[in-house]
Amino acid sequence: MFNHIQNNNFTSIVTGRRSVRNYDESIKISKEEISEMIAEASLAPSSANMQPWRVLVVDTPEGKEKLRPLVRFNTVQNDTSSAMLLIFGDTQSYLYVEEIYNTAVEQGKMPAEVRDSQVATILSMYPTLPKEMKVEVAKVDSSLFAMQLMLVARAHGYDTNPMAGFEVDQVAKAFDLDEERYVPVMIISIGKAKEEGHESVRLSSDKITFWR
């Protein structure tokens, strides 16, 4: 894991990333490599380390045909990419908290007493939070994962495009996911660029930073 990132200059990965809309249709990324990229991206931070991001990989002709009417003006990405990665936030991510913290203890990364205290706190508080707050936390954390996934993909030599233009009220149901539990965050297309994405302009740091 991370050989691709170690063998590339991180600055060039960040500055070289482009949003690509038209991909080389002959390129097919293997299930194993997509899984590897997802695992690397999953090292992103999250609230209480509950890792609420969930990824639905749409890479079959049947899956893309089902997704096509739901991506509005993003059909070129859907049709030409190696895969469409649907990022969801799991509002019930606390169901995995014991597994996560138990594994941390087993691997010597956390004392058992710390696990016991934190798990008790999370399970006493998180399930009772208002739905709106659970959605907000899931979206923020899943967005951190999504950005990391795009950088990881770049390190692997692939191009991506994040999309918010899709039917957010339909995608979970279309792919048989629990609409109450899983919140759509964004869709990321991934593949090899057929047409290079355009370099875009960014505001200077002095225009986006406040010093006090």
N, C-alpha and C positions, 0 to 999 in steps of 0.2 A: 504494500500500500504506500502511496505517495512517491513512488519512484519517478512518476511523470512530473510531479511538482518539483522534486529535488533536482531534476535534470533540466529544468527551465528556470530562467530568471523571472522571479515573481513580479517584478515591476513590468516586464514586457507582457506578462499574462494579463495584468490589469489594464495597461494602456492599449494593448492590442485587441482587447475584446470588442466585437462589433455585434450589433443586432442584425442577424441574417434572416432574410425572408424567403430566399430561393436556394434550395439545396440540391446537391448531386444525388439523384434518385438511385444511382447504382451502389451507393454506400450504405451498408447495413451494419449497424453496431450490434455486437453480440449481446445476448442476455447477460453473460458473465461480466462483460466490461461495463455495461450500464449498472449492474449490481455493485461493481467495484466503485464506480463514481458516486453512487448513492451512499455507500458506506463511508467514503472519504468526506463527502459533504455533511454527513451526519455528525461530524465532530464540531459542528456549529454550536454556539451556546444556546441555552434555552432556560426558561424560568424553572427553578428547582430541578433542573436537568430532567424534565419530563418528556422532552423530545416529541412534541405533538405533531410534527410533520409526517404526512403520509403521501406516498407517491403512487399514482396509477399510471403505469406505462402502457401507452397505446401505440403498438408497433405492428399490428396485423392489418391487412386490407379490410377485414370485417370491422375491426375496432375503429379504424380511420373513417370508414364509411358512416359509422354510427356517430362519430364525433363531428364530421364535416358540417352538418347543418347547425351545429351549436357554436361554431367559432366565428360567425359573422364574416368580417372582411379578412380573416386570417386563413383562408382556405389554401393559399399557396404553400404556407408553412406546413399545414396539415398534409397536403398531397405529396410534397417533395421531401420532407424530413425523414430521417431514419426512425424517429419516434417522437411522439408528443407526450410530455411528462406533465400530468395533471397533479398539481400540488394542492393537497387538502390539509386543513388543520383539524386535529382530533380534539374535540371538546371534552372527551373522556380519557385523556392521556394519563390521568392519575391512576387508571386501572393497571398501569405497568410500573407504578412507582416502586412497589416491593421487589419486583424482578430486577429493576435497575439498581436499586440500592443494595440488594442482597449480592448481586454480582460484583458491585464495587467492594464489598467486604471480602468476598471470596478471593478477589484479585489483589487484596492488600492495599486498596486505594482509599479505604475509609474504615475507621474504627467502628466496631459493632454498636457502641453506645451512641455515636453520632448518627448512624443509620436509624437506630430506634427512635431517637428524638425527632429527626427530620421527617421520617415516614409518619409518625404519629401526628405531627403538626400538619403535614400536607393532607393527610386523609381526614383530619378533623375540620379542615378549612375549605379545601378546594372543591369538594363535591357540592357544598352549599352556596358557592358563589353564584351571583346572578348569571343567567345565560349570556347576556351581553358582555360581561367581563371575561367569561371563558372564551368567547369568540374572539375578543380583542387580543387576549394573550396568545391564543392559537395562531392568529394571523401574524402577529409580530414575530413570534418565534419561527414560524414556517417561512416567513420572508427572509429571515437571516439564513436559514437553510437554503432557500432558493438562490440567493445571491452567491453563496458558497458553491452551490452545485454548478452554477454557470462558470465560475472561475476554475473549478475542478475540470469541467468539460474542456475548457480552453487548454488547460495543462495536458489533457489527454490528446489534444490536437483537433478538437471538434468545435463547432460554432453553435450558437444558441440565439434564441429570441424570446424574451419574456412577453407574455400577452395577458392583458386584462379584458380584451374585447371578446367575451364569450358569454353564453347564457348561464350565468352563475346559479340561476334558480332551477336549472335542468340537468346539469352534468352529473351530479351525484346519482340521481334517480336513473339516468340513462345507463349508468354502468353498475347499477344494483348496489349502491352504497347507501347507508343510512343517512338520510338528509338532515335529521335532527342532530346527529353526532358529528358528521364530517362537513366542514365548511370550506368551500372552494376559495383558494387564495390567488392562484395564477396558473397559467399554462406555459410551459417552456418547450419550444421546439428544439430539436438537437440533430445535428448531422454535419456534413461537410459542405461548406459554401460552394454553390455553383456560381453565384454572383456575389462578389465581396460587398459587405455592408459598408455604408458610407461613414467616414469619420465625422463625428459631430462635435459641436462647440460646447464647452462647459463654462459656467460662470467662474470667475477667479475666486480663490479662497477668501479674499478680503470682503467679497460681496455676500458670502454665506456664513460668515463667522462673526460672532459677537464676543467681545472681550470685556470683562468687568474686573 
